[in-house]
Amino acid sequence: MRREAAVILEFRTYRLKPGTSEDFLRVMREVCLPLLESAGLRVVDCGRSLVAEDGQEEAYLIRAFASLEAHERQEREFYGSEAWLNGPREEIVSRIENYHSIVIETSEAAVEALSRR
């Protein structure tokens, strides 16, 4: 029996500054996601949290990578790129109070089940 290759899945959550979630999500969906994808990063989903912990506005981004090495390399290249630094960076970062990432190993089937893109 052939074993399915593992996929690295990153869940990034954003705690947003009050009143910024609509603009954050608009810029994320209209500008950032196409930019991430054009740079070769695989976006699984993004959106607003269904629960506002402590009344805070929150959003998430889920991305998939072929390996931990690919995760590190692709993030370093993307976040150091002119397209990001001179593009939507300020519109995104200015709305974030803080963020947190969790990275796990999973199957392609699990990634597909989470995908809404």
C-alpha positions in Angstrom: 0.0 0.0 0.0 1.4 3.4 -1.0 1.6 6.0 1.7 0.4 9.5 0.9 3.1 12.2 1.1 2.8 14.5 4.0 1.9 18.2 3.6 2.9 21.0 5.9 -0.1 23.1 6.9 0.1 26.5 8.5 -2.7 28.1 10.4 -2.1 31.8 10.9 -4.5 33.8 13.1 -4.7 37.5 13.2 -6.0 39.6 16.1 -7.1 42.8 14.4 -7.3 46.4 15.5 -10.9 47.5 16.3 -13.0 48.4 13.2 -10.4 47.1 10.7 -11.6 43.6 9.8 -13.6 44.6 6.7 -10.7 46.4 5.1 -8.2 43.8 6.2 -10.2 41.0 4.6 -10.8 43.0 1.5 -7.1 43.7 1.0 -6.3 40.1 1.9 -8.7 38.6 -0.6 -8.3 41.1 -3.4 -4.6 41.9 -3.2 -2.6 39.5 -0.9 -4.0 36.2 -2.0 -3.4 36.7 -5.7 0.1 38.0 -4.8 0.8 34.9 -2.6 -0.4 32.6 -5.3 1.6 34.3 -8.0 4.7 33.8 -5.8 3.9 30.0 -5.7 2.4 29.9 -2.2 -0.6 27.6 -1.9 -3.5 29.3 -0.1 -6.0 26.9 1.3 -8.5 29.4 2.9 -8.8 32.7 4.6 -11.6 34.6 6.4 -13.0 35.9 9.6 -13.2 33.9 12.8 -16.7 32.8 13.7 -15.9 33.7 17.3 -14.6 37.1 18.5 -12.5 36.1 21.5 -12.6 38.8 24.2 -14.7 40.8 21.7 -11.6 41.2 19.4 -12.0 41.0 15.6 -10.0 38.0 14.3 -9.2 36.5 10.9 -7.2 33.6 9.7 -5.1 32.4 6.8 -4.4 28.7 6.0 -1.5 27.8 3.7 0.0 24.5 2.6 3.6 23.7 1.8 5.5 20.6 0.4 7.9 20.5 3.3 9.2 22.5 6.3 12.1 23.7 4.2 9.7 24.9 1.5 7.7 26.7 4.2 10.7 28.5 5.5 12.1 29.3 2.0 8.9 30.5 0.5 8.0 32.7 3.5 11.5 34.3 3.5 11.4 34.9 -0.2 7.8 36.3 -0.2 8.1 38.6 2.8 11.4 39.9 1.6 10.1 40.6 -2.0 9.6 44.0 -3.5 6.1 42.9 -4.5 5.2 42.5 -0.8 7.2 45.3 0.7 6.1 47.9 -1.9 2.7 46.4 -2.3 0.0 45.5 0.3 2.3 45.1 3.3 1.4 48.4 5.0 -2.4 47.9 4.4 -2.2 44.5 6.0 0.3 45.1 8.8 -1.3 48.4 10.0 -4.5 46.5 10.8 -2.9 43.7 12.8 -2.6 43.9 16.6 -0.8 40.6 16.7 -0.7 37.2 15.0 0.1 33.6 15.8 1.0 30.7 13.6 0.7 26.9 14.1 2.4 24.6 11.7 1.5 20.9 11.5 2.1 17.9 9.2 -1.0 16.4 7.6 -2.3 14.6 4.5 -3.3 16.1 1.2 -6.8 14.8 1.8 -7.0 16.9 5.0 -5.8 20.0 3.0 -8.4 19.4 0.3 -11.1 19.0 3.0 -10.2 22.5 4.4 -9.8 24.1 1.0 -12.5 26.7 0.0 -10.4 28.2 -2.9 
